[in-house]
Amino acid sequence: MNLTLLPAHLAARLDFATRLARQCGELALQEATQLQISAKGAHDVLTQADLAVERLIRAEVALAFAGDLVVGEEMGGQDAVGGAGNFWLVDPIDGTANYATDVPRWCISIGYLEAGKPVLGLLFDPHMNRLYSAGLGAGAWLNGRPIHTRSNSVLNGATVELGWSPRSQAADYLAKAAALLAAGCAFTRRGSGALGLADVAAGRVDGYAELHINAWDCAAGILLVTEAGGQANDFFTPEGIRSGGLLVASAAGLYADLSQLMAK
């Protein structure tokens, strides 16, 4: 990415986060050799690596940008930033269930928000050595190359990843899956909302949808999609940051039909 496309304070943070994301990926791979797993709830696990990576992010942000606030999945912070401030929003390991079972489908997700909206996004997939980056107005990039969403404008024949978590009712999820099939879509579920959004941005799939997703899972990914030419719903309201909500993100030509299907 050409950092001159960004204001100086954002260029500095993007350069910092690029290095930090790789550092976090290395730490997570090291921690995987001595895995310790606990349960936060049904189908919701926590490893010592989640905590170690988030501690690293918080420590490095404090050193590089004293005063910057961090909100993370494991250690919180929403109350300190409110709903419309400037802060880092991170998921130390998105796809922890995959990570904990040695499925190579997880990533580090680091977003930076201003006035409660994402302006920088970094995702690092250590297994594929894929570093995704996006800056508001500066495009979306994969390992230094620009990426773009698909140009598809028809649901029939499209592929959509349909994320799921225990925060959604099984019957509702199955109804959306049936609606996608009825519309002629294929659908997948691969266990990482952040990488699902990266796949949309890189043109591997046409869309990503989830009935309820948390803000730290999608802060970087939504910006990747929109900077790659796609479209997403207005997720980053104060309520969305605090409690999460519905997410629909796709190639621009599919967005109206896909969002209508998910809202029914």
C-alpha positions as CSV (number, residue, x, y, z in Angstrom):
1,M,0.0,0.0,0.0
2,N,1.1,3.5,-0.8
3,L,1.2,5.1,2.7
4,T,1.3,8.6,1.2
5,L,-2.4,8.0,0.4
6,L,-3.1,8.2,4.2
7,P,-2.8,11.1,6.7
8,A,0.5,10.9,8.5
9,H,-1.0,9.6,11.8
10,L,-2.8,6.8,10.0
11,A,0.3,5.9,7.9
12,A,2.3,5.6,11.0
13,R,-0.3,3.3,12.6
14,L,-0.7,1.2,9.6
15,D,3.1,0.7,9.3
16,F,3.2,-0.2,13.0
17,A,0.2,-2.6,12.8
18,T,1.7,-4.4,9.8
19,R,4.8,-5.3,11.8
20,L,2.7,-6.1,14.9
21,A,0.3,-8.5,13.0
22,R,3.2,-10.6,11.8
23,Q,4.8,-10.6,15.3
24,C,1.4,-11.8,16.7
25,G,1.2,-14.5,14.2
26,E,4.6,-15.8,15.2
27,L,3.6,-15.8,18.8
28,A,0.4,-17.7,18.2
29,L,2.3,-20.4,16.2
30,Q,4.7,-20.7,19.1
31,E,1.9,-20.9,21.7
32,A,0.3,-23.7,19.6
33,T,3.1,-26.1,20.6
34,Q,1.9,-26.0,24.2
35,L,-1.8,-25.5,23.9
36,Q,-4.0,-24.9,26.9
37,I,-7.7,-24.7,26.2
38,S,-10.7,-23.7,28.4
39,A,-14.4,-23.1,27.5
40,K,-16.1,-19.7,27.6
41,G,-19.4,-21.4,26.6
42,A,-20.8,-24.0,24.2
43,H,-18.8,-23.9,21.0
44,D,-16.8,-20.9,22.4
45,V,-13.2,-21.8,23.5
46,L,-10.3,-19.8,24.9
47,T,-6.7,-20.7,24.7
48,Q,-3.7,-19.2,26.4
49,A,-2.6,-17.9,23.0
50,D,-5.6,-15.6,22.7
51,L,-4.6,-14.0,26.0
52,A,-0.9,-13.9,25.1
53,V,-1.5,-12.3,21.7
54,E,-3.9,-9.7,23.1
55,R,-1.4,-8.8,25.9
56,L,1.3,-8.3,23.2
57,I,-1.0,-6.0,21.2
58,R,-1.9,-3.9,24.2
59,A,1.8,-3.7,25.3
60,E,3.1,-2.7,21.8
61,V,0.3,-0.1,21.3
62,A,1.1,1.4,24.7
63,L,4.8,1.7,23.7
64,A,4.2,3.1,20.2
65,F,1.2,5.3,20.8
66,A,0.8,6.2,24.4
67,G,-2.7,7.1,25.1
68,D,-4.3,5.0,22.3
69,L,-7.1,2.9,23.7
70,V,-7.5,-0.8,22.8
71,V,-10.7,-2.8,22.8
72,G,-10.1,-6.6,22.5
73,E,-12.2,-9.7,22.6
74,E,-10.6,-11.2,25.7
75,M,-9.8,-8.1,27.8
76,G,-12.6,-5.8,26.9
77,G,-12.4,-2.0,27.0
78,Q,-15.7,-1.0,25.4
79,D,-16.7,1.0,28.5
80,A,-13.5,3.1,28.3
81,V,-13.9,4.2,24.7
82,G,-17.7,4.6,24.4
83,G,-19.3,4.1,21.1
84,A,-17.8,6.8,18.9
85,G,-14.1,7.4,19.8
86,N,-10.7,6.6,18.3
87,F,-9.4,3.2,19.3
88,W,-7.9,-0.1,18.3
89,L,-10.4,-3.0,18.0
90,V,-8.7,-6.4,17.9
91,D,-9.4,-10.1,17.9
92,P,-6.1,-11.7,18.9
93,I,-7.1,-15.0,17.2
94,D,-10.2,-15.0,15.1
95,G,-11.2,-18.7,14.6
96,T,-10.0,-19.9,18.0
97,A,-12.0,-23.2,17.6
98,N,-10.0,-23.9,14.4
99,Y,-6.8,-22.9,16.1
100,A,-7.5,-25.1,19.1
101,T,-8.1,-28.2,16.9
102,D,-5.1,-27.6,14.5
103,V,-7.3,-26.5,11.6
104,P,-5.2,-23.9,9.6
105,R,-8.1,-21.4,9.3
106,W,-7.5,-18.5,11.8
107,C,-5.9,-15.1,11.8
108,I,-4.9,-12.0,13.7
109,S,-7.4,-9.2,13.3
110,I,-6.4,-5.6,14.1
111,G,-8.6,-2.6,13.3
112,Y,-8.2,1.1,14.1
113,L,-11.4,3.2,14.3
114,E,-11.9,7.0,14.3
115,A,-15.2,8.5,15.4
116,G,-16.3,4.9,15.8
117,K,-15.7,3.9,12.1
118,P,-12.9,1.6,10.8
119,V,-10.1,3.6,9.0
120,L,-7.4,0.9,9.1
121,G,-7.6,-2.8,9.0
122,L,-5.0,-5.6,9.2
123,L,-5.5,-9.4,9.0
124,F,-2.6,-11.8,9.1
125,D,-3.1,-15.5,8.2
126,P,0.2,-17.2,9.3
127,H,-0.5,-20.5,7.7
128,M,-0.9,-19.0,4.2
129,N,1.5,-16.1,4.9
130,R,-1.3,-13.7,3.8
131,L,-1.2,-10.2,5.2
132,Y,-4.3,-8.2,4.3
133,S,-4.3,-4.4,4.8
134,A,-6.8,-1.6,4.1
135,G,-6.8,2.1,4.7
136,L,-9.8,4.3,4.3
137,G,-9.5,5.8,0.8
138,A,-6.3,3.8,0.1
139,G,-7.7,0.5,-1.2
140,A,-7.4,-3.1,0.0
141,W,-4.2,-5.1,-0.4
142,L,-2.8,-8.6,0.0
143,N,0.9,-8.9,0.5
144,G,1.4,-5.5,-1.2
145,R,-0.9,-6.3,-4.2
146,P,-4.3,-4.6,-4.7
147,I,-7.3,-6.9,-4.3
148,H,-10.9,-6.5,-5.5
149,T,-14.3,-8.1,-5.0
150,R,-16.0,-10.0,-7.7
151,S,-18.2,-8.3,-10.2
152,N,-21.1,-10.8,-9.8
153,S,-24.5,-9.2,-9.6
154,V,-26.7,-12.3,-9.5
155,L,-27.4,-14.5,-6.4
156,N,-28.1,-17.5,-8.6
157,G,-24.7,-19.1,-8.9
158,A,-23.0,-17.0,-6.2
159,T,-21.1,-18.4,-3.2
160,V,-21.7,-17.0,0.2
161,E,-20.1,-17.9,3.5
162,L,-22.8,-18.0,6.2
163,G,-21.2,-17.6,9.6
164,W,-22.7,-19.0,12.8
165,S,-22.3,-18.7,16.5
166,P,-24.3,-19.8,19.5
167,R,-25.6,-16.2,19.8
168,S,-28.0,-17.1,16.9
169,Q,-30.8,-19.7,17.0
170,A,-30.2,-22.8,15.0
171,A,-33.6,-22.5,13.4
172,D,-32.8,-19.0,12.2
173,Y,-29.5,-20.1,10.7
174,L,-31.0,-23.1,8.9
175,A,-33.8,-20.8,7.5
176,K,-31.1,-18.5,6.0
177,A,-29.2,-21.4,4.6
178,A,-32.4,-22.7,3.0
179,A,-33.1,-19.2,1.6
180,L,-29.6,-19.0,0.1
181,L,-30.1,-22.4,-1.5
182,A,-33.5,-21.4,-2.9
183,A,-31.9,-18.3,-4.4
184,G,-29.4,-20.5,-6.2
185,C,-26.4,-19.8,-4.0
186,A,-23.9,-22.2,-2.7
187,F,-22.9,-21.6,0.9
188,T,-20.0,-22.5,3.2
189,R,-19.0,-22.1,6.8
190,R,-15.3,-22.1,7.7
191,G,-15.1,-20.8,11.2
192,S,-13.4,-17.4,10.8
193,G,-15.5,-14.4,10.1
194,A,-12.5,-12.2,9.5
195,L,-11.0,-14.5,6.9
196,G,-14.5,-14.9,5.4
197,L,-14.5,-11.2,4.8
198,A,-11.0,-11.3,3.5
199,D,-12.2,-13.9,0.9
200,V,-14.9,-11.5,-0.2
201,A,-12.4,-8.7,-0.6
202,A,-10.0,-10.9,-2.6
203,G,-12.8,-12.2,-4.9
204,R,-12.7,-15.8,-3.6
205,V,-16.4,-15.8,-2.7
206,D,-19.2,-13.4,-3.5
207,G,-20.4,-12.6,0.0
208,Y,-20.3,-13.1,3.8
209,A,-23.3,-13.0,6.1
210,E,-23.8,-13.7,9.8
211,L,-26.9,-13.1,11.9
212,H,-24.8,-12.0,14.9
213,I,-21.1,-11.2,14.9
214,N,-19.0,-9.2,17.3
215,A,-17.3,-6.0,16.3
216,W,-13.7,-7.2,16.9
217,D,-14.3,-10.1,14.5
218,C,-15.1,-7.9,11.6
219,A,-13.6,-4.4,12.2
220,A,-10.7,-5.0,9.8
221,G,-12.6,-7.3,7.4
222,I,-15.4,-4.9,6.7
223,L,-12.9,-2.2,5.7
224,L,-11.2,-4.7,3.5
225,V,-14.4,-5.4,1.7
226,T,-15.5,-1.8,1.2
227,E,-12.0,-0.7,0.1
228,A,-11.9,-3.6,-2.4
229,G,-15.1,-2.3,-4.1
230,G,-17.7,-4.2,-2.1
231,Q,-20.5,-3.1,0.2
232,A,-21.5,-3.8,3.8
233,N,-24.3,-2.8,6.1
234,D,-23.8,0.0,8.6
235,F,-22.4,-2.3,11.4
236,F,-20.5,0.3,13.4
237,T,-23.1,2.0,15.4
238,P,-22.5,2.4,19.1
239,E,-24.7,-0.6,19.7
240,G,-22.8,-2.6,17.1
241,I,-19.5,-1.9,18.8
242,R,-20.9,-2.8,22.2
243,S,-23.0,-5.8,21.4
244,G,-22.4,-6.9,17.8
245,G,-25.2,-7.6,15.3
246,L,-26.1,-8.6,11.8
247,L,-23.4,-8.5,9.2
248,V,-23.9,-8.6,5.4
249,A,-20.9,-7.9,3.1
250,S,-20.5,-8.7,-0.5
251,A,-19.6,-7.7,-4.0
252,A,-21.5,-4.4,-4.6
253,G,-23.7,-5.8,-7.3
254,L,-25.1,-8.5,-4.9
255,Y,-25.5,-6.4,-1.8
256,A,-29.1,-5.3,-2.2
257,D,-30.4,-8.8,-2.9
258,L,-28.2,-10.5,-0.2
259,S,-29.1,-7.9,2.5
260,Q,-32.8,-8.3,1.7
261,L,-32.5,-12.1,1.9
262,M,-30.8,-11.9,5.3
263,A,-33.3,-9.3,6.7
264,K,-36.4,-11.4,5.9
